[in-house]
Amino acid sequence: MPDEQWRAAGARIDALIAAEAAAGPIARERAEDLVRVVTDLYGAGLERLFDLLHAAGALSEEVVEAVAADELVAGLLLVHGLHPYDTATRISRVLAGTGVELIEVTDAGACRLRLSHGHHPPAGLEQAIEAVAPEIADISVSGPKPVIPVEALFSRVVAEPT
């Protein structure tokens, strides 16, 4: 399925649920329940597929890398909690070569980043992080580390005798 089609399918699902909401809260609840049940079924199928590939010795690093690199498959794995890489790894991969360093990802869903000297946050950085790590609720970017830590400057100050 081409990218445009699966992206359109996601938008269509959202539109159908919104249309059901117009029919009242019970209709919306049924539509959401249907999507949830189908999603759970597909998630169980994906998990079983990975179990079978692993048992057959076919889940090599190359296969894992290809799965993680495919936007559609990676997105489905994220929905089902099956993505092969943890949050920090997924974000670090997005940041590679951008001049932005990952400082930490907290259990509360905060992502702290730091810019390297002479770099600005790339356009679309937050959207790229949200795409690979939808569990992130807050993204903060700080400036670069100072070349000389402030504490080092004070260590040279000598108190004059009184």
N, C-alpha and C positions, 0 to 999 in steps of 0.2 A: 504494500500500500504506500503510495507516494506521501511525502511529508504533508502536502496540502490537504490530502484526504483525512489523515488521522487528526490533524489539527482541527479541521472542520467538524469531524465527528465529536471531538470534545466540546466544541462550541454548540453543536446540535444537542448534545445531552443536556447542557446547561439551559438551552432555550426550551427544551421539552419539559424540564422540571419547573422552570418559571411559568410556562403555559399551564401546567397542572396546578400551580399555586393559585392561578386566577380562578380555578374551579373550587377553591376553598382549601382549608387546612388539611382535611382528611385526604383529598386527592393528592396534595403535595406530599403528605406523609407516605402514602402508598407508592408514589413515584420514587421518592428517595429510598424507601425500603426495597423496591425492585432493583434499583441501581446498586444498593449495598449488597443484596444477595448475589446478584450477577458478579459484582466485583470480588466478593469473597470466593465464589466458585472459580473464577479465573485465577485468583491468587493461589488457591489450593492447587490448581493445575500447574501453574508456573513452579511452585515449590516442589511438586512431585517431579516435574521435568528435570529440575536441577538435582534432585536426589538420584534420579535414574542416571543422569549423565555422570554424576560423581561415582556412583556404584560401578558404572561401566568403564571408569577410568578415562572418560572422554571430556572431563571438565578441566582442561589444561589452563595454564596461565594465559595462553593466547586466546582461548575461548572466553575466559573471564574478561580479559581486556577488550575484546570485540563487543561483548555484551554491554559492558560499562560505557563504551564509547558510542554506542548507538542511542540516539536521543529518545526514540520511541520506546525501545526495550528498557533502557535505564529508567525512564519515567514510570513505566509500569512496575518495575521492580521497586522503585521508591514507594509507590502507592501501597505495595504489599509488604514493605519492610524486608525485602529480599535483596537489596542492592549489595553487591560484593564489597564495596568500599564504605568506610565510616564517613561521617560528616566532614571531619577535618581533612581527610584525604581528598574527598570530592571537591572541597573548596580550594585546597592547595593546588589541585590540578587546574582549576579555573584561573588561579592567580599566577601560574607559571609564566615568567617572562614579562609580567606587567609592572614590576617595580613595587608591588604591594605584597607585604608579608603578613601571613596569618599569625596572630599573637595567641589567640585562644578561641575555643568554642565552649560555651558554658552549658551545663545541664539545663539551664533555663532557656536555652535557645538564642543566646547572644553570641554574636561573632565580632571579635575585636581584630581590626586590621591596622597596619602601620605602613605609611608611605616611605619609600627609600628616598634619599637625597635626590632632588632634581626631578622627581616624578609627581605626576598628578593622577588622581584616580581615573582609570580609563572610562570612556563613555559606556554606559550599560553595565557597569560592574555589579551593581546591586541586583539587576535583573538576572545576570548570569549566575550569581550566587543563589538567588531564589529558585532558579530553574534546577540547579543540581542539589540544593539543600532546602527544600520547602519547609523543613522543620525549624529553620532559623527565623526568629521573630524580630530580631534587632541587629542591625549592622552599624558599627561605628568605626570610623577611620581617623587615626591620629597622624600627626606629622612625624617626620623622621626623628630617630634618636639624635641627641646633640653630639657633635663631634667630640667635645670635651664635656664629660658629666659635670654638672654644677657643683657637686660635692667635691670634686677635685680642685676646683677653683678656691674653695674655702679652706682646703687643707694647707694651702701655702700662706694663708693669712696668719701672722704671728701677733699675738697681743703685745702691745708695748708695755714696759714696766711702769708702774705708777709711782 
